[in-house]
């Protein structure tokens, strides 16, 4: 189809200049030749073109406004489940001299309700046609109809047909033609992206396309040639309707009450989108109306009309797409600088996924990412998520306090701060899931589970020997490289050392795993500087702090001292302030009116701060006296982060600014020789510290 469209556009451009008696806009020629290219498999070197009626002078390029967002396809009929047929592509375009005019349409645009059942549309495949049954709804870009297929492998099956949604009453002919041209061209983008998605479980991409001629009757009559697209019909209901009918109360849905339901749907959505992204495809419009759920609660993602491939640039008509946007779109897709060309990637899908997860938790759309014309901070977004859970679904929040963290890492307003792929979110989901399994090694053989997992790799390799693709030399080198990384991680284990290397998500999920392993009567003793908690490391209001509270819920004793500059820096103020907010949130969640009932030096839970001169904090860090000690089953483990120090003009002076360091790796020592000394160091700073709840800016 890529060649087909390219040749048609070229042919349209030549003919538009050479043969048309009037200086008609290119979209007429483009539409006509697209129609010829996909419907007439004959040959002609220079086909004549009919002369359409003269149109009034106008300036193509302005676009009609988008129809009201929120009214989208509402499929509700059962469907058959035959295999989808991937559309074939034509590599050669030819025309017939005997076909000089497109057939006059017997269908009026927009289709009247009484005439829908009489509409029959011809596929680009001459053996297939579609008879419309009834309307399903409309969105900003398309009108959707339930239809039945005649011919082909899916003969007799129900499908969904979409045609462009054009407001012919409100806009002039030249504006309608301009918009129709843009929508026709977007079909190629969608088709090329969707062709790689066939066979992926949980999606319904485009399976066919065609061109139809429509007669518009307003002040005068004119003809439009429009692409239509065909999708498999997906049984069930849209996510918002399904949630209301199955989990609503009194005609309202305020979020899923059982955390197992929330985690199950979240895992499905994230897994499907990981598989889509693995094919280098971005969906571009994930929100509840584009997610179908069947009776048992299985998710299918529909409407790939905004999808595109990573290696293409997406052109958007900002006025049309963004004028009435829905709140699940990522903020980078907003038109803010007058530039109509918007380029966005997988983080935009991640943001939309976070919006859907917020809806599943609260029944509400995600919070606005913008305040006073500027993007909000990540901590502000998390705070709003927590407030929404308190207001609408405190039961879910009480049962699983990690849900706001999972949502908030998707909803970071700045694209650079947001994770760019789904796998780390799935890892975090597993660590906070109420059904996360315990590894449970056999007594006397603590490496049995590791041994079983490594042996299972051998079975996988044996199965892959029959695959010619995996035998490719590049694949072999990549696999060997990953195995070398595993070997490098295992080699220090005889010295009781494990080094956690990688990006920020690797560090966070590694620490979450450490905390998640602890049980009742285990202990956490820590002395860290505020830069440990700074944005870019573990964050002052993030998942690690939530996991500390969840460990305390399990009966783990927690005592954490934060070393802060006695002349507080911006990082000190931000870290201490948000730790105070987090403790108050936790107290509210657990219905503790006075935080002093929870936090205290003599209690099982304590977070305090110790004000020291900046140069003393630097000396503590250089002496490796900033640490985390974990006692699990009576055995102590020491966690020591490594940092990258910024460049300085004066190399002889100590680094005094804690916000100029970034974590690079985490060293985890078992049976550390300095354990007793570090316990004494913790006791020293514990005596000097004050509860975090006493911090005043």
N, C-alpha and C positions, 0 to 999 in steps of 0.2 A: 504493500500500500504506500510505502514511502516513495518508491519510484513512480507509482501511479499518480500521487498527488503532485510530485515535483514536475512530471511531464505535463500534467493537466494545467498547472499554473503557468508553465512556460508557453504552452499552446494558447492558453487564455490571454496571456499578455500580448502575444504577437497578433492574434486575431482581433483583439480589442482595438489595436492601433490600426490594423490594416483593413478590416472588413466592415466594421460597424459604421453606419453613416453618421451617428451622433457620438459625441465624446462621452460615452457612458462610463460609469465608474467600473473599476476592475472587478468589483465583487460580482457583477452580473456575468461577466465573461468567465470568471473563476467558477461560479456556481454552475453555469451551463456546461463547461468542459468537464467539471467533476462529474456531472450527471452523465454526460456522454461516455466518459472514461469507464465508469463502473457498470454501465448498462448495455453498451453497444460493442460487442466483441468483433468488429469488422475493421476494414482498413480504408483510409482515405488520406491522401497527402495534405490536402488543404480544404477541409469541409467548410461549406458556407454556414453562416450564422444568421439566424433570424433577427430581424430588426424589431426590438421591443418598442412599445410606445414611448414617445418622448416623455421624460419626466421633468418636473420642475427643477430649476436650478437649486442646488444644495451643496453642502460641503460634507462629503463623506468623512467619517472619522469620529463624529460625536456619537455617543452611545446612549441608548435608553437606560433608564435606571432599573435596578434590580427589583424583581417582585419581592414581596414581603418574605423575609427569611422565616423559617419555622414551618411553613406549609410545604411539606415534601411528600414523597411517595409513601403511601400507606397500604402495603400489600397485606392481604388477609386471607387469601385462598390457599388451599393445599397445593403442593406441586409434586410432579413426578421427579425422579432422581436419576434420569439417564445421564450418561457421560456427556459432557459438553464437547462440542466440536470446535476445534480451533479454526478460525477463519483462514482460508487460503489467501495468498497474496498474488497479485498479478505483476509481473515484471515488465510487461510490454503494453503500451497503450496504442490503440488504433481506432479509426473512425470510419464510418461508412458514408459514402456520398448520397446514398438513397435515404438516409436518415438526416434530414436537414433541420427538423424542429423537434424539440422535446414534446411529448404527448401532452395535450391539454388536460389539466387536472380535473377530475370529477369531485375532488375534495376541497372544501372551503376551509380557510384558516382564519381563526382557530376553529377546530372541529366542534360542531354543535353536538350536544349530548345525544340527540335523537339520531344523529348520523354516524356515531362512533362505530356501531356494530357493522356498518356497511363498508368500512375502510379496509382495504387489502393493500399491503405494501410489499413490493418485490425486493428480495434480497439482492446483493451483488452476485450471489450464486443463482443462476437461472432456474435451478430446480427447487428453490425455496421461496415461499411467500408467507406472509403473516396476516391473519385476520384479527382485527381488533375486537375485543369483547366489551370492555368498559373502561372508563377512566379510573385512575388510581389516585391522582393528586398532582400537584405542581410544586416546583421549587423555583429558585431564582433563575436557573438556567434552562430547565426542561419541563415538559409536560409528560406524564407517565401514563401508560395504558397497559392493561392486561390483554394479552393476545394469545392465540394458539398458532403453532407452527405447522405448516403444510409442506411436506417433503423433507428430504435429508434424514440424517440419523436420529434427530429429535422429533420426527414426525408425530404430531398429536400432542406434544408436550406444551405446557403453558410457559410463556416467556413474558418479560417486561420490555416494552418498546418505549423509547424516549425520543421526543422531537424537541427542537429548540423552543423555548418559551419567549415569545416576542409580543410586546404590547402594541398591536397594530392600531389600536384606537387612539393611543396617546401620542405616538411618534409618527413623523413623516416617512414617506417611502424610502428616501435616501438614508435616513437613520436606521430604519429596519434592515435595509440591505447591508449596511455597514456592520450591524450587529450579527446578522446572519452569516456574513463572511467570516467573522471571528469565530463563531461557534462551529461552522463547518470545518475550519482549519484545526480547531481544537480536537476534533474527532481523530485526526491523524496522531496527535500526541497521545491521546488516551489509548488508541489501538496499539501503537508501538510499545507503550508501557505495559498494557494488560496482557499482551501475547506471551510474556514471560511468566505470568502468574497462574496459568492453567495447571491444575493438579495440586495446588496448595489448598489444604483443608481450611475451611472457614471463611472463604471469600467468594464473591460472585462477580468476576470481571466481565467485560464485554465479550460476547461470543459471535456477534455478527453485526453487519452494518448495511446500509443501502441509501439510496437517494430517492426522494419523492418530490413531485411537483404539487404546489399548493396555490390555490387562487385566493387572493385577498380582496375582499369587497368592502371598501370604505367609501370615500368620496368618489373614487374611481377604482377600476379593477386593475390589478397587476398580479404577476406570477412570481412565486418564490421557489427556488430549488434548494431543498434542505436535506442534509444528512440526517438519518435516524440511526440509533444504536439499539442493539438487542442484548438483553441480559437474561441469565437463567432466573426463573421465578423461585424465590426463597420463601418457604412456608414459615409461619409464625407471625410475630408482631414486632413493630418497632420497639426499641429498648424502653423508651419512655412509657409507651402504652403497656408493655409487658410488666414493667415495674409497678405501674399504677394498679393494674388488674390483679397481680399476684402478691404484691407487697404493700399495697396502699391501704390507708385507713380513713374512712369518712370522705372518700373521694380525693384524697391527697396522698402523695408519696413523699415521705420525709427521710428516705434512705433505708438501706437494708439493715435489719436489726441483728441478724446472726452474722458474726464475722466470717464464718465458714462460707456463707453465700457470697460475701463481698470478695474474699480472697479467691474463690473459685472463678468468678466472672472476670476479676482482674487478671488472673493468670491466663485465662483463655484469650482475652483481648491482647495482652502483651505478647503471648506466644505467636498469635496470628500475625501481628504487626512485625515481629522480629523476622518471620519467614518472608513477609512482603519486602522488608528492607534488605534482606539478604539477596533479593533479586534486583537490587538497585532501583526499586520503585518507591515513590512517595505517594501516599494516598491523597493528601491535601484537603480532606473535608471530613474528618472523623468527628462525629457528634451523635447524640442518641438517635435521631431519625435515620441515620445511615448504618445503624447496627440492628440486625434482626435477631430475635431470640425465639427458639421453638419451645414446645411444651416442656421438655426436660431441662431447659435452660442452656442450650447450646447456642453459641454466638456465630453469626455469619456477618461479615462486613460487606456492605453493598455500596453502590454508587461511586464508581471510580472516575467520574466525570472530571475531577480536578487532578487526577494522578499524572505523574510524569517521571521520566528517567533521570537519574542523578546527573548524567552527562549532557543534559540539555538545559537551556535557559528558558524559564517560563515567563511569557509575556502576559500581563494582566491588564484589563481595562479597569483601572482603579475605581472610577466612578460607579461602574456597574457592580463590581465584585464587593467593594468595601462600604458602599454607602449605607447598606443595611446589613452589616455583617452580624453573624451570630457570635456569642461570647466564647466559643470554643476555639476560635482561630487564634493562632499565635500572634503576639504583638508585632513581630517583625514583618508580618504581612499587611500591616496597616500602611496606608499612604500618609506619610508625614512630611515629605519634602517636595511634593509636586511631581515626583518622578513616577510615571506609570509602569515602569519596568520593575518588577519585584522578583527577587531571586531568593528562594528559601529551600531548606533541606530537611533532613530527617528530624532535627530538633523541633520543627514546626509540628510534625506528627506527634512527637513526644508530648508537646504542650497540650495538644488536643486530647491525647490519651489521658493526661492528668485531669483535664476538664471532665471527661466521662467518669473517671474514678471519683471525682468530687461529687458528681451527680449521684452516683451509686451510694455514696456515703451520706449525703445530706438531702437529696432530692432537689438541689439547687444548682444552677450553673456556676462555673468557677468565679472567684472574685476578680474584679477588674485588675489588670496588671499595671495600670497607670493611675497616678495621682498628680494633679496640678500640671499635667503635660509631661511628667517624667515617670520613668519606670520605677515601680516600688522595689524596695529591698527584699531579698529572699525571706528574711526574718519577718517582715511585715505580712508577706503572703501566708506564711505558716500560721501566724497569729490569727489572721482572718479565717483560715481553714478551721482552726481549733474553736474559734467563736461560733462558726457555723455548725460545727458538730455539737457543741454545748447547747445551741439553740434548737437544733432540729433532731439530733440523734445521739444524745448523750450515752445511751445504752451501748451503741456500737463503739464509741470512743472509750468508754470504761472497760469494755471487754478486750480492746486491742488498741492501746495508746500509740502504736507505731503507724497507724493509718495516715495521720496528718503528714508524717515524714515522707511516706511513699508518694502521696499526692504532691507535696510541695517540691520534691526534687524534679517532678515533671513540669511544674508551673513556674519555674524560675523565669522572671520577665526578660532578663538579658539572654540572648541566644548563646553567647559565649559561656555563660554559667551553666547552661542546661546540658544534661548528658545528650550525646549525639546518637546513641544507639540504645536499644531496649534491653540488652542482656544484663547490664548492671542493675536495672530496675527489677528485673526478674530475680536476681540474686538477693536484693534487699527484700523483695516480697517474700521469698522463702525464709529469710532470717526473722521476719516479723510475723510469719504465719502461725496461727494457733496450732496447726498440724505439723509444724516443723519437727522432723523425727530426730530422736537421739541416736547417736552412732552406736553407743552401747557395746564397746569391745568386750571380748571374753576375758574374765579374770585370768591373770597370768600370761596373757598373750595380747598386749595392748596394740600390736601392729597387725592383728588378724584382718581387720577391715581394710587397711591399706593394701595388704597382700592380696586380698580378694579383688579389689578394684584394679590393681596392676595386672593380675592374671586375666581379668576380663578384657583388658586391652589386647592381649594376645588373641583372644577369641574374635575380637572385632577385626584385627588384621587378617586372621585366617579367612573370615567371611569376605573381606575386601579383595582377596587375591583373585577372585573371579571377575572383578570389575576392571575393564581396560582403562577407564578414566583415572582411577586412583593410582595406576601404575605409571602415570606421567612423571618424568624426572623432576619437574618443578614441584609437584605435589609431594614427592618423596623428600625433597630437600626441606620443604616447609614442615612436614611432619617430624623429620629428624631434628629440625631447629627447636620445635616445641618440646620434644623429648629431651633435648639437651638442657632446656630451661628447667624441666622437672628434675633432671639429674643434678643440676647446679643447686637446686633447692634442697635436694635430699643429701648431698654430700656433706654439709656441715652438721647434720644431725648427730653423728657420733660424738661431736664436741658439745652437744646439748644446745645448739644454736639453730634457729630458723630465721631466715631473712625474708621479710615480706617486701617485695619490690613491685613497682608498677605505677599506675596513675592514682589519682586521688580516690577514685571509686574502689580500687583494689585495697588501698590502705583502710578506708572506712569499713568495707565489708569484712576485711580481715579482723579488725578490732571488734566489730559486731559479733563475729564468730567466737572470739575469745570470751566476751561477756556472756554470750548466749550459752556457753558451756557450763557456766557456774550455777551452783545449786544452793539450797538453803544451808546456812552456816559457813559458806565460803566467804572470802574477804577480798576487797579491793582497797589498796592503799596507794595514794598517788600524790606526787608533788610535781606540778608542771607550771611553766610560765603561761601567760595569757596568749602567747603566740601559738601554743598548741591548739587553742580553740579559735584562732582567727579565721575569717573567711578565706577559703583557699586551702586550709588544712582540714580540721574537723568541723569548723563552723561553730559559732557561739550559741546556736539554737537549733541544732540538727539532730541526726539520727543517733549519734553516740550518746548524747545527753539523755535522749528518750530511753535508750537501752539501759542506762544506769538506773533510771527510775523503775524499769521493768525488772531489773535484777533485784532491786530492793523489794519489789512486790513478791519475789520468790524467796525472800529471807536472806539475801546476800548482804553482808555488812559492807557499807561504802563510806570511805573517808577520803575526800579529795581536796587538796590545798592548791589554790591558784596564786602564783607569785605575780604581783602587780607592782608597777612603778609607783613610788610614793608621790611622784608628779605625773598623774595618769596620762597616758597617751590615748589617742582616739581608739586604738585597739583595746586597751585596758577598759575604757569606758563602755565600749560596745559589748565586750565579753562579759563583764560583770553585770551590766544591766540586763542582758538577755538571760543569764543564768538565774538572776532574781525572778524575772518574768516566768521562766520555765518552772521554777519551784512553786510559784503561786498558781500556775496552771495545773500542776500536778496535785497540789492541795485541793484545788477546786474540784478536780476530777475525783479525788478520793474523799470528798466532802469533809476535809480537814479545815476548820475555820481559821485556826491560828497556825501559821507555818512553823512556829517554835515547838508545836506538838510533834512535828515530823523531824525537824533538823536540829542537831545539837552535837557537841563534841562527845557526850557520853551516850548518845543514841546510836542506833544501827545505821543511820543515814546522816551524812554531814558533807556539805560543800562549803568551804570557807575561802577567804582570801587573806593574803599576807602582804602588806605594803612594805616594799624595800627599795633602797636606792637602785637606780638602773645598773650601775657598775657592779653591784653585788649580785644582781640577777644574772649578769653576764658571767661572773665567776662561778656561780652555782651551775650554770649550764655547761661551762667548759670543764668543770670537775666531774661531769656526769652525775650530778646530784639531783637532776630532774628526771623523774622515772614514774613507772606504774608497776606496782606489785600485785600479782593475782595469786591467791591461795585456793587451789582446787584440790579437794580430797586430801588435804593436809600437806600438799606439795606446793612450794612457791615458784612463781614464774616472774621474771623481770622483763618489762617491755621498755625499750629505749629507742625513741625516734631519732633519726638522722636528718639534719637540715642542710639546705644549701644556703650559704651566706651570700648576701648581695655584694656587688663591687663597690669599693670605697676609694676616694681620692687619696686619703691619708691612711696608708696601709699600717702605720705604726700604732694607730689608735684602736681601742677596742670598739666592737660593734655594740652600740647602746640602744638601737631602735629595734625592738622585737618584731615589728611588722615587716622588716626587710628580710625575713627568713621564710623558706618554704620547705615543707617536709619532702624528703626524697625516698626514704625507706624506713622500715621499722625492724629493729633487731629484737628477737624474742629469745631470752635465755632461760633454760630450765636449770634448777639447782644453782642459781647464781651465787658466786663466792661472797659477794658483797651484801647478801640479803639482810643479815643482822645489822650491818652498818646503815643500810637504807631504811630499815624499820626505825632506827634511832633518829635518822634525819627527818623522817616523817613526823615522829613524835615532837621534835624540836619546833618545826614550823606549825604543827597543830597547836602548840601552846601559844605561839605568837599570832595566830590567825583569829579572824572574826567571822561569824556566820555571813554567808553571802546576802542574806536577807537584810543585813544592816547597812549594805552599801548605799551610799548617797552620792550622786554625781556632783 
